[in-house]
Amino acid sequence: MRRPRGFTLIEVMVALAIVAVALAAGARAAQALLGNAERLAEVTAAQWCADNQLVELRLARVLPGIGDADFRCEQLGRSFAGQLRTRPTPNPNMRRIDAVVRDEAGHPLVTLTTVMSRW
C-alpha cells in the first residue's frame, strides 16, 4: 500500500500561521521605524528653529529684556510655535535664554538654553 505524498491540512495551516505571525511582527517593526524617523525629522526641524532664534538674538548684539516672547518658525514645510524665556542671572550683565519649541499639540519638542552677556 502506498502512502499519499504531500502535506496534511493541519501542517499547511500551522505553516500559514507561522508566516502570518512573522509578517505581522515585521510590519510592526517597520511601522515603529517609520514613526522614529518622522519623530527625528520633527525634532531636528524644531532644533533648527530654536537655533535660529538664539542666533538672531546674538546677532542683534543687544542684551534682551527679562520676560517671555512667542515666535513662529517654519522648517521642512512644518510650522512650529515657540517661546523665548529670558531670565536674570546672578551677574546683572548676563541673561539666561531658553528657546522652547512645541509641536502642534503644544508638547515641547526641544529646549535650547544659552547665556548672553552684554558684551
C-alpha positions in Angstrom: 0.0 0.0 0.0 1.3 3.4 -1.0 1.2 6.4 1.4 -0.1 9.6 -0.2 2.6 12.3 -0.6 2.2 16.0 0.4 1.2 17.9 3.4 -1.8 17.5 5.5 -4.2 20.3 6.0 -3.1 20.8 9.6 0.6 21.1 8.5 -0.4 23.7 5.9 -2.4 25.7 8.5 0.4 25.7 11.0 2.9 26.9 8.4 0.5 29.7 7.3 0.0 30.7 11.0 3.8 30.9 11.5 4.2 33.0 8.3 1.4 35.3 9.4 2.9 35.9 12.8 6.3 36.7 11.2 4.8 39.1 8.7 2.8 40.9 11.5 6.0 41.3 13.5 7.8 42.6 10.5 5.1 45.1 9.7 5.0 46.3 13.3 8.8 46.8 13.3 8.6 48.7 10.1 5.9 51.0 11.5 8.0 51.7 14.6 11.0 52.5 12.4 8.9 54.9 10.3 7.5 56.6 13.4 11.0 57.1 14.8 12.2 58.6 11.5 9.3 61.0 11.5 9.9 62.0 15.1 13.6 62.5 14.4 12.8 64.8 11.4 10.4 66.8 13.6 12.8 67.2 16.5 15.6 68.2 14.1 13.5 70.9 12.4 12.4 72.2 15.8 16.1 72.4 16.9 16.8 74.4 13.8 14.0 76.8 14.8 15.4 77.2 18.3 19.0 77.7 17.0 17.8 80.3 14.5 16.1 82.3 17.3 19.1 82.2 19.6 21.4 83.2 16.7 19.1 86.2 15.9 19.5 87.4 19.5 23.2 87.1 19.3 23.4 88.9 16.0 21.3 91.8 17.4 24.1 92.4 19.9 21.6 93.8 22.4 21.0 92.3 25.8 17.4 91.2 25.8 15.0 92.3 28.5 13.7 89.8 31.0 10.4 88.1 30.1 8.8 85.8 27.6 8.4 86.3 23.8 6.5 84.0 21.4 7.7 83.2 18.0 6.7 81.1 15.0 9.0 79.2 12.6 8.7 77.1 9.5 11.2 74.4 8.7 10.9 71.4 6.3 7.4 72.5 5.4 6.2 72.3 9.1 5.1 75.2 11.2 6.3 75.4 14.8 5.4 77.6 17.7 8.0 78.6 20.3 8.8 80.8 23.2 11.9 82.6 24.2 12.2 82.8 28.0 14.7 85.4 29.2 15.7 85.2 32.9 18.1 87.1 35.0 21.3 85.6 36.3 23.4 86.5 39.4 25.5 88.6 37.1 23.4 91.6 36.0 25.4 91.8 32.7 24.2 88.4 31.7 20.8 86.7 30.8 19.8 83.1 30.6 17.7 82.4 27.5 15.6 79.3 26.9 14.2 78.7 23.4 11.3 76.2 23.8 9.8 74.8 20.5 6.5 73.0 20.7 4.6 70.7 18.3 1.1 71.3 17.0 -0.4 69.7 20.2 1.6 72.0 22.4 4.1 69.4 23.7 7.7 70.6 23.9 9.9 69.1 21.2 13.2 70.7 22.1 14.5 73.2 24.6 17.8 75.0 24.0 19.4 77.2 26.6 22.1 79.8 26.3 23.6 82.6 28.3 24.1 86.0 26.7 26.3 88.8 28.0 26.1 92.5 27.5 29.4 92.5 25.7 
